[in-house]
Amino acid sequence: MFGFLMSKEQKMIKEEVGKLVKDIVIEDAHDMDENGEIPIEAIQKAWSLGASVSKVPEEYGGYGMTDSPVETAIILEELAYGDMSFAIAATLPALFIFPLEEMGTEDQKKKYLPLYCKETYTPCTLAINEPHFGFDPVEPKTLAVKKNGSIILNGQKCFVPAAEKASHIMVAASLDGKNELFIVDRNNPGLTVSEREKNIGLYPLETYEITLSDCEIPAEDRLGEGRGCDYDKVLQKTRIAMSAIGTGVSRASYEFAREYAKDRVQFGEPIAHRQTIAFMIAEMAYEVECMRLMTWKAASKLETGHDAKREAYLAKIYAGEMTMKVTDYGVQILGGHGYVREYPVERYYRNGRSISVLEGMAIV
C-alpha cells in the first residue's frame, strides 16, 4: 500500500540493497564507466538478492512471494543511486520474466522460466524501443502476421540491452492492430543483432539495434498464445521502473553536490552559504522527494490491482524532466569540476538524459 513511510520490511530491503550498492557499486562506478563494462561478479551479487525472481512460483525456480511494485521501485532507486547502468543490467532478466510469469501459458512458463530463475545470472531481455522519429511505444511499427501456424515478425528495435548475450528476447509488435509480445530465440536466422551502440551515457550497459526480417517463430511463442497479453500493464510497470531509476540518479547527484557545497570554501566560506547555491540544493531536494512520491503512488496503484496508466505515465514524464534539471544543477554547483570525469556528477547528467527518451529498460 502507498504511504508516506516505509514499512519495517521495506526499510530492511532498502538497507540491504543500499549496503550492497555501497560495497560493490559506488567505488567502482567510475571505472565501470571508463571501461564500458560491468563485472559479472558484481551483477551476480545483486542477482543473489532474488528481486527479479521473487514472485515466480517455486515450481519454476522462484520464491513464490507476493508481487510488490513498491518494493521493487525501492530496490531500483537504491541500485540507480549507485549507478544507473548497473541498476538496469542487474535486474534485466525481470523484463523477460515478468511478462512470461504474468501472462504466459502454462507450457510457456514450464519451458522458459526455469532457464532464467537460476542461482546464476542468465541474461534475457525485452525489445520495445524503435529507431525512428516520434517513436511511441503504444504504437510500435514492428509488425507480426500469422502464416501457416507460425508468426512472422518484421521491424527494427534499438537500445535493446544485452541483445548479443541474451538467449531469448521478448519483442513488442503489432498483430492485427493489437500490441502483443513475442518470444524470439537469439539464434533465429531472421534476427540480426548490430554492433554495440555508442550512446551519450550508460557506457557500461551494452545496448544493440536488432533487425527482424521475416523472422519466423512458432505460434506457441506468442505470449499467452492469443488468450490475452496485457501490453499496457507491461508499459506501466516499465515506466514506473524508469521513474524509480531517475529518482535514484537524481538523489545521487543531489547528495554529492550538497556535500561538495558544504566542503568547498571560496572567499572564506563554504559555497553552500551563497543564496544561489543554497536555492539550487533546496530545489534538488524537493524534486527528488516529488519524483519518489509520484513513483510510489503509481506503484501502489498497481500493487492494489488497479490500472495505473495515468500515474505511471505522469511519473515517468516528470522523472525524465526533473532528472535532467537535478543532474544539471549538480554539474553547475561543482562549477568547472562538474565537467571533469573524475567527479560523478557529469556521469549522472549523461545517464539521466536517458530517462525521458528510453522505454522498457527496467520493470517493477
N, C-alpha and C positions, 0 to 999 in steps of 0.2 A: 504493500500500500504506500501511497505517496504521503510524505510528511516532511516537516522541516528538520527533523532529527533522525539520524540513522539508528536502526535497531542495534542491539548488542551484537548480533550475528553479523550485521553489515559492517560494524566497526572492526570486528575481528578480521573480516575479509579484507577490508581496506588496509589494515595494519600489516597483514601477511603479505599482500601484494606490494605494499609500499616498501617493506623490508627487502623483498626480492629485487625490486627496482633499484633500491639504494645499493645493494650488494653487487649486482651484475650488470646494471644498465648505465646509470648516471656517469660513473667514472669512465666507462668505455664508449659512451655515445659519440664523442668526438672522433675517436679512432675508427669506429664503425662507419661514420660519415665520410671520413677521409679515404678509407679502404674500399668503400662501396659494398660492404657485405656484413652480415650479422653472423657471428659464430654460432654454429648449430648447437653447441653446448649451452649457450645462453637461452636459446629458444626452447631447448629440451627442459630446462629448469622451469621455465614459465609454463610449458605444456604439462608438467607434472602436477601443477595446481589443479588440473582437471576441469577448468571452467568450460572448455569447449565441448566436453562430452558429459557434463554433469546431468543433463536432463535426458540423455539417451537411456532407454531401458537397459537393465543389467544383462538381459539375454543377448544384446548386441554389443556388449563391451563397455557400456556406460555405467553411471552411478544411480540412475533412476530417480534423480531428485526433481523437485518441482521447478518448473521454468520460472526464472525471475529476471526479467529485463532490467529492473532497477539495480540488482546486484551486479549484473554483467556491465551495466553502464558505469558503476563504481569501479569495477576492475579495469575497464578500458581507460577511464580517466587516469588512474594510477599508472598504468603502463605507458600511456602517452606523456605523462609528466616526465617519465624517464627518457623516452624517445618515441616519436610518432611511428617511424618505420618499424621499430621493434613491436609496438602495440599491434600493428596490422599483421606483421609476419607471425607473431606468436599465437595469434588467435585465428589465423587464416582458415584452417580446416573447418571451423564453425560455419563459414559461408556455404560450404557444401553439406555439412552435417545437418544444420538446422532445417533447411527446406526438405531434405530427404526424410528426416525423422518426423517432421510435422505433416508432410503432405504425400510422402511416398507410399506405394503399396507395400503389402507385407513381403512380397517377393523382392522388391527393390531394397527394402530395409535389410533383409537377410543377406542379400548379395553384396551390398556396398558398405553398410555401417561398420561391420566388423573389420573392414580394411583400414578404417580411419579412427577407430576407437581403441587404439592400442596404447601401450605404455610409452612407446617411442613415437615421436612426432613424424607424421607422414603427410606431405603436402597434397592438398586438393584445393580447388578454387572455384570462383564464381566470375562469369564474364557478363557485365552489364554495359559498361561504357562503350561508346561508339565514336569513331574518328571523323565526325562531320559537324559542321557549324550548326548551332542551335539544337544540339542533341538533347532529347528529352527521354528519360528512362521509361516514362509512361507510354511512349510511342517508339519502340525500337524498330529500326529499319531492317534488322536481321529477320529473315523470313523462314518459316517452316511449312512444308507441304507434305501431305500424305501421298505415298506412292507404293503400291503393291505390298502392303503390310509393313512398310518402313516409313521413316521420316527423313526428308531431305532438307538440309539446312544450308542457307546461303547468306553471307553477310560478313561484316568485319567488326571486330571488337578491339578496344585499346585499353591500356592501363590495367591489363589482366595480371594480377600478382602471381608470381611463381608458375606461370603457364608452362615454362620449359620443363620444370621438375615435377609438376603435378601429374598424377596418374590419370585423374579424371577432372573434367571441367564442367561445371553447371552453366549452361548457356541460356540467356534470356532471348526469346524470339517470339514473333507473332505468328500464330497459326489460325487461319480462318478469322482474322481480325481480333483474336484474343491473345493476350500476353501469357506465355507459359514458359516453363523451364525444361531443359533437355539435358540428359547426361551424355557427355561425349568423351570417349576414350582418347587419351593423349596420342595414341598411335594410329588413330583413324586416318586413312590416306587422304581424306577430304579436309583434314585440318592442317593448316600450316602456321607455325609459330615463327614470328620475325626475330631479328636480333633484339637484344635487350634495349629498351627505350632509354633515352638520355633526358632526364627531367630536371626542372628547376630546383627541385628539392627531393626529399625522400631518397637520397643517394644509396643507402644500404638496401633499399627494398627493390627487388627485381620485378620489373613490370614489362609486359610484352604486348605487341599487337598480334592478334590472331586472325586468320582468314579462313572462312568456311566456304568451300567451293564444292557444291553438290555433295556435301558431307552427309553420307547415309548412315543412319543409326537405326537399330531395331525399334519397333513401335513400343516395346516394353520399356524403353529408356526415356520415354516421355513421362515426366514426373507426374505420378498419380494415374498414369495411363488413361487420361481423359475424364477421370471421375471428378476432377477439380483441382486446380493449382491456384492458391491464393497469392498471386504475384504481388498484389497490393500490400499484403502483410509483410512480405519479404522486403519491399521497399521501405515500409515504415520502420522495420527493425534495423535496416542498414542506415537509414537517416538518423535515427536516434543514436546509433553507434558512432557515426561520424560527429555528431554533436558532442557526445561524451569525450571523444578524442580531441576535438577542438578545445573543450574545456580544460583538458589536461595540458595541452601545449600552451594555452594562454596562461594557465596558473604557473607553469614553469617560468615563462617569460616575466610575469608579474613579480614572482618571488625573487628571481635573480636580480631584476632591475631595482627592486626595493632595497635589497641588501647592499647592492653596489652603491646606491644613492646615499645610504647611511655611512658607508665607509669612505667614499670618495670625497676628499677635502679639497676645496678650492677657495682661495681668498680667506682662509682661516676658519671655514665652517663646512660641514657636510653639504653636498649639493641638495640633499633631501630637504634642507631648510628653505630652499628657494621655492617661492609660491608656484611657479610654473611647473617645476618638477613634482612638488607635493600634489598638485591638482591632477597631474598625469597618473601618478601612482594611485590616487584615490579612484580615478576613473577605471583603471585597470582592475582594481579590487572589486568594484561593484559589477563590472561587466562579467568577470569570472563567476560571481555569485549568480547573476542573471542567467548565464548560459547553463550553469549546473541545475538551477531550478526548472528551467524550461525542459532540459533533458529528463530530469526525474519525473516531471509532470507527464510527459509523453510516454515514458517507460512505464509509469504506474498505470496509466490508462490501458496500455496493452496487457499489463500483468493482471488486471481485473477483468480481462476478457472483452474489453470494448475496442471499437475501431479508433485508431489514433492517427488517422491520415493527416488531419489538420495540424495537430500538435507536433507530429514528427516533422512535417514539412517546415513549420514555423521555427522549430528548434534548430533544424539544420541550416536554414537560411540565416537565422540570427547568429548562429555559431560561426558560419562562414564569414559574415561581415565583421563580427566583433573579434574573431581570432586575428584577422588582418589588422584591426585597429590596435589591439592589445600588444601584439608582437611588434608592430611598428613603433609603438611607444617604447617598448623595451630597447629597440635599436636607438631611438632618439635619446633616451635617458643616458645611455652609455656613450653618446657622442661618437667620436672617432673610433673608440673601442668597439662600438656596436657594429662596425663594418668589418671588423677583423675576425677571421675564422677561429682564432684561439678562444673567443668568447662565444657562449652558446646562443646568444640572442639572435644572431644572424641566421642560425640554423632553425630556430623556432619560427622566424619570419618566413624563410623559404618553405619550410614544411607546412606551416599554417595556411599558406596560399591555396593548398590543395583541397581544403575543407569545402570551399564553395564550388569547386569545379569537378570533383570526383564523386561518383556514386558507387555503392556496393563494394566498399573496401573492407568493411567490418560489419559485424552483426551482434545485436544484443539477444 
